[in-house]
Amino acid sequence: MKNLASDTMAADTIPLKLIVYLGLLAVVMILAIQAWHTASPVLEEAQTKSQVEAASLSIRSIQEGYARDSVESHSPEGTMCTLKFSFPAAVRYISFGVDPDPECNGQLNDSEWVTENNIIIYQYKNGVKKRLFLEGKPVHFIKGEQDSEGIWMPSGSQENSLTPLSLEKTGVVIEYPVSGEFVFELVMQNGTRYTMSHF
């Protein structure tokens, strides 16, 4: 039986084989990393689109429900839905019923918002903007705020319920990070049904 310490016959080939195997492993790892970087944005877009479509179905499902009259602060709550989002970091905002950045310059407050009823818009930080149309009857969105008693009311309704709402109050925007649960309630103001945010 040979002594392993004295057997040097294959000692010259081990380092060469090891180098070849490590080189092949490195090539496979590089290819896998490149494939992931190529597939990752596609997977993130699919995940984001799926969440936006689920949100559109939830919003559409409450439209035929009970709308609380915003003048009567103690009336029962309107029909509600909760939207759950966990968007990737690449998404800058999601908006409901309004385009807050019509010039696509990355600033949400430097130009007038454009009302787009029945539209959900989400924009990536690279400027790419996607729209999803809510089919059916018009869906009007409105920003909600809590009054002194903690009751959610349409933004600006405390000042004067007969004054037309400004564009900044008729749309709802969730800026980065778009993550968490967001509640919407169906309310009535001046004869118009609104889907009001509770955040």
Backbone hydrogen bonds in HBPLUS format (Angstrom, degrees):
<---DONOR---> <-ACCEPTOR-->    atom                        ^
c    i                          cat <-CA-CA->   ^        H-A-AA   ^      H-
h    n   atom  resd res      DA  || num        DHA   H-A  angle D-A-AA Bond
n    s   type  num  typ     dist DA aas  dist angle  dist       angle   num
A0006-SER N   A0003-ASN O   3.10 MM   3  5.45 132.7  2.34 104.3 116.4     1
A0007-ASP N   A0004-LEU O   3.33 MM   3  5.14 148.5  2.44  94.0 102.9     2
A0011-ALA N   A0008-THR O   3.45 MM   3  5.16 159.5  2.49  97.5 103.2     3
A0013-THR N   A0010-ALA O   3.20 MM   3  5.57 136.2  2.41 107.2 117.8     4
A0017-LYS N   A0013-THR O   3.04 MM   4  6.19 165.4  2.06 156.6 160.5     5
A0018-LEU N   A0014-ILE O   2.91 MM   4  6.01 163.0  1.93 157.9 163.2     6
A0019-ILE N   A0015-PRO O   2.94 MM   4  6.08 157.1  1.99 147.0 152.4     7
A0020-VAL N   A0016-LEU O   3.03 MM   4  6.27 158.5  2.08 147.4 153.0     8
A0021-TYR N   A0017-LYS O   2.89 MM   4  6.13 166.0  1.91 155.2 158.7     9
A0022-LEU N   A0018-LEU O   2.92 MM   4  6.07 163.2  1.95 150.1 155.0    10
A0023-GLY N   A0019-ILE O   2.89 MM   4  5.99 151.0  1.97 143.7 152.1    11
A0024-LEU N   A0020-VAL O   2.93 MM   4  6.20 159.0  1.97 150.7 155.9    12
A0025-LEU N   A0021-TYR O   2.90 MM   4  6.12 156.6  1.96 147.4 154.4    13
A0026-ALA N   A0022-LEU O   2.91 MM   4  6.11 153.0  1.99 143.5 150.6    14
A0027-VAL N   A0023-GLY O   3.00 MM   4  6.29 155.4  2.06 148.2 154.5    15
A0028-VAL N   A0024-LEU O   2.99 MM   4  6.24 162.8  2.02 151.0 155.3    16
A0029-MET N   A0025-LEU O   2.92 MM   4  6.16 157.0  1.98 148.0 154.6    17
A0030-ILE N   A0026-ALA O   2.94 MM   4  6.13 159.3  1.98 149.9 155.2    18
A0031-LEU N   A0027-VAL O   2.96 MM   4  6.18 162.4  2.00 151.5 156.3    19
A0032-ALA N   A0028-VAL O   2.92 MM   4  6.12 152.9  1.99 145.4 153.3    20
A0033-ILE N   A0029-MET O   2.94 MM   4  6.17 156.2  1.99 149.8 155.7    21
A0034-GLN N   A0030-ILE O   2.96 MM   4  6.19 161.8  1.99 150.7 155.6    22
A0035-ALA N   A0031-LEU O   2.93 MM   4  6.10 156.2  1.99 144.9 151.8    23
A0036-TRP N   A0032-ALA O   2.96 MM   4  6.17 151.8  2.04 143.6 151.2    24
A0037-HIS N   A0033-ILE O   2.96 MM   4  6.25 159.8  2.01 151.1 156.0    25
A0038-THR N   A0034-GLN O   3.02 MM   4  6.22 142.4  2.17 142.4 152.6    26
A0039-ALA N   A0035-ALA O   2.90 MM   4  6.08 156.3  1.96 147.6 154.2    27
A0040-SER N   A0036-TRP O   2.74 MM   4  5.64 149.5  1.83 153.1 160.0    28
A0043-LEU N   A0039-ALA O   2.94 MM   4  6.18 158.5  1.98 159.2 166.1    29
A0044-GLU N   A0040-SER O   2.88 MM   4  6.10 159.9  1.92 156.3 162.2    30
A0045-GLU N   A0041-PRO O   2.90 MM   4  6.06 159.2  1.95 145.9 151.3    31
A0046-ALA N   A0042-VAL O   3.01 MM   4  6.21 157.0  2.06 144.8 151.2    32
A0047-GLN N   A0043-LEU O   2.94 MM   4  6.17 155.3  2.00 147.0 153.7    33
A0048-THR N   A0044-GLU O   2.88 MM   4  6.09 163.2  1.91 152.3 156.8    34
A0049-LYS N   A0045-GLU O   2.85 MM   4  5.96 168.8  1.87 152.5 156.0    35
A0050-SER N   A0046-ALA O   3.01 MM   4  6.07 154.6  2.07 141.4 148.3    36
A0051-GLN N   A0047-GLN O   3.12 MM   4  6.39 154.3  2.19 146.0 152.1    37
A0052-VAL N   A0048-THR O   2.97 MM   4  6.27 157.3  2.02 154.2 160.7    38
A0053-GLU N   A0049-LYS O   2.92 MM   4  6.10 159.2  1.96 150.6 156.1    39
A0054-ALA N   A0050-SER O   3.02 MM   4  6.23 153.6  2.09 142.7 149.9    40
A0055-ALA N   A0051-GLN O   2.94 MM   4  6.18 151.2  2.02 142.5 150.6    41
A0056-SER N   A0052-VAL O   2.91 MM   4  6.19 153.4  1.98 147.7 154.8    42
A0057-LEU N   A0053-GLU O   3.08 MM   4  6.36 153.5  2.15 145.7 152.1    43
A0058-SER N   A0054-ALA O   3.08 MM   4  6.37 155.0  2.14 145.7 152.3    44
A0059-ILE N   A0055-ALA O   2.93 MM   4  6.19 163.5  1.96 155.2 159.3    45
A0060-ARG N   A0056-SER O   2.91 MM   4  6.01 162.9  1.94 147.1 152.5    46
A0061-SER N   A0057-LEU O   2.91 MM   4  5.99 146.1  2.02 141.2 150.5    47
A0062-ILE N   A0059-ILE O   3.32 MM   3  5.66 142.8  2.47 103.8 112.7    48
A0063-GLN N   A0060-ARG O   3.31 MM   3  5.47 155.6  2.37 105.9 112.9    49
A0065-GLY N   A0062-ILE O   2.97 MM   3  5.21 161.7  2.00 116.0 120.3    50
A0079-THR N   A0066-TYR O   2.79 MM  13  5.32 162.0  1.82 155.5 156.6    51
A0068-ARG N   A0186-LEU O   3.08 MM 118  6.51 151.2  2.16 142.7 134.1    52
A0188-MET N   A0068-ARG O   2.66 MM 120  5.72 149.2  1.75 148.5 145.0    53
A0072-GLU N   A0069-ASP O   3.14 MM   3  5.59 133.3  2.37 108.4 119.2    54
A0070-SER N   A0188-MET O   2.91 MM 118  5.82 178.2  1.91 160.2 160.4    55
A0075-SER N   A0072-GLU O   3.18 MM   3  5.60 165.1  2.20 119.6 119.7    56
A0186-LEU N   A0079-THR O   2.88 MM 107  5.40 150.6  1.96 150.3 160.1    57
A0081-CYS N   A0184-PHE O   2.95 MM 103  5.47 150.6  2.04 151.3 158.1    58
A0184-PHE N   A0081-CYS O   2.91 MM 103  5.47 162.6  1.94 163.4 168.4    59
A0083-LEU N   A0182-PHE O   2.74 MM  99  5.05 173.2  1.74 150.1 149.3    60
A0182-PHE N   A0083-LEU O   2.78 MM  99  5.05 157.1  1.83 147.1 155.1    61
A0085-PHE N   A0180-GLY O   2.92 MM  95  5.44 168.0  1.93 161.4 163.9    62
A0180-GLY N   A0085-PHE O   2.78 MM  95  5.44 154.4  1.84 158.9 152.7    63
A0087-PHE N   A0178-VAL O   2.98 MM  91  5.58 157.6  2.03 177.9 173.1    64
A0091-VAL N   A0088-PRO O   3.16 MM   3  6.00 172.2  2.17 125.5 127.6    65
A0125-LYS N   A0090-ALA O   2.75 MM  35  5.59 154.5  1.81 165.1 168.9    66
A0092-ARG N   A0123-GLN O   2.67 MM  31  5.61 150.1  1.76 146.6 157.3    67
A0176-TYR N   A0092-ARG O   2.74 MM  84  5.00 131.1  1.98 162.5 149.7    68
A0123-GLN N   A0093-TYR O   3.06 MM  30  5.68 153.7  2.13 147.8 155.2    69
A0094-ILE N   A0174-ILE O   2.93 MM  80  5.37 150.5  2.02 146.5 156.2    70
A0174-ILE N   A0094-ILE O   2.83 MM  80  5.37 169.6  1.84 165.2 168.8    71
A0095-SER N   A0121-ILE O   2.67 MM  26  5.14 159.5  1.71 154.5 161.6    72
A0121-ILE N   A0095-SER O   2.93 MM  26  5.14 159.0  1.97 141.8 148.8    73
A0096-PHE N   A0172-VAL O   2.73 MM  76  5.12 155.2  1.79 153.9 161.7    74
A0172-VAL N   A0096-PHE O   3.18 MM  76  5.12 163.6  2.20 141.4 146.5    75
A0097-GLY N   A0119-ILE O   2.85 MM  22  5.20 175.3  1.85 170.8 169.8    76
A0116-GLU N   A0097-GLY O   2.96 MM  19  4.78 163.6  1.99 109.0 113.2    77
A0099-ASP N   A0114-VAL O   2.71 MM  15  5.03 156.0  1.77 144.0 152.6    78
A0114-VAL N   A0099-ASP O   3.09 MM  15  5.03 166.7  2.11 134.9 137.3    79
A0104-CYS N   A0101-ASP O   3.05 MM   3  5.29 158.9  2.09 110.8 117.5    80
A0134-LEU N   A0118-ASN O   2.66 MM  16  4.73 169.8  1.67 143.3 145.0    81
A0120-ILE N   A0132-LEU O   2.89 MM  12  5.11 155.7  1.95 146.1 154.2    82
A0132-LEU N   A0120-ILE O   2.78 MM  12  5.11 146.9  1.88 149.9 159.7    83
A0122-TYR N   A0130-LYS O   2.96 MM   8  5.43 158.2  2.01 149.7 156.7    84
A0130-LYS N   A0122-TYR O   2.86 MM   8  5.43 171.5  1.87 160.5 163.3    85
A0124-TYR N   A0128-VAL O   2.82 MM   4  5.33 166.0  1.84 160.3 163.7    86
A0127-GLY N   A0124-TYR O   2.96 MM   3  5.45 161.2  2.00 117.8 121.2    87
A0195-THR N   A0140-HIS O   2.69 MM  55  6.06 158.5  1.74 159.3 167.1    88
A0142-ILE N   A0195-THR O   3.11 MM  53  6.09 152.5  2.19 136.3 134.3    89
A0197-SER N   A0142-ILE O   3.06 MM  55  6.57 153.0  2.13 161.0 169.4    90
A0143-LYS N   A0169-LYS O   2.93 MM  26  5.27 165.8  1.95 142.6 145.9    91
A0155-SER N   A0143-LYS O   2.71 MM  12  5.51 164.0  1.74 163.9 158.4    92
A0145-GLU N   A0153-MET O   2.85 MM   8  5.53 156.8  1.91 158.7 166.4    93
A0153-MET N   A0145-GLU O   2.85 MM   8  5.53 169.0  1.86 150.9 153.4    94
A0147-ASP N   A0151-ILE O   2.90 MM   4  5.48 155.9  1.96 141.4 146.7    95
A0150-GLY N   A0147-ASP O   2.95 MM   3  5.24 164.1  1.97 115.2 119.2    96
A0157-SER N   A0154-PRO O   2.97 MM   3  5.49 162.2  2.00 138.4 140.2    97
A0163-THR N   A0160-ASN O   3.39 MM   3  5.68 157.2  2.45 107.1 113.0    98
A0169-LYS N   A0166-SER O   2.96 MM   3  5.45 150.7  2.05 112.2 121.3    99
A0170-THR N   A0167-LEU O   3.14 MM   3  5.11 143.8  2.28  98.2 108.7   100
A0198-HIS N   A0183-VAL O   2.88 MM  15  5.31 139.7  2.04 163.2 156.2   101
A0185-GLU N   A0196-MET O   2.79 MM  11  5.11 153.7  1.85 142.2 150.7   102
A0196-MET N   A0185-GLU O   2.70 MM  11  5.11 162.0  1.73 162.9 156.3   103
A0187-VAL N   A0194-TYR O   2.86 MM   7  5.26 166.0  1.88 154.7 159.5   104
A0194-TYR N   A0187-VAL O   2.74 MM   7  5.26 165.8  1.76 152.7 157.7   105
A0189-GLN N   A0192-THR O   2.90 MM   3  5.35 163.1  1.93 149.8 154.0   106
A0192-THR N   A0189-GLN O   2.96 MM   3  5.35 166.2  1.98 118.2 122.3   107
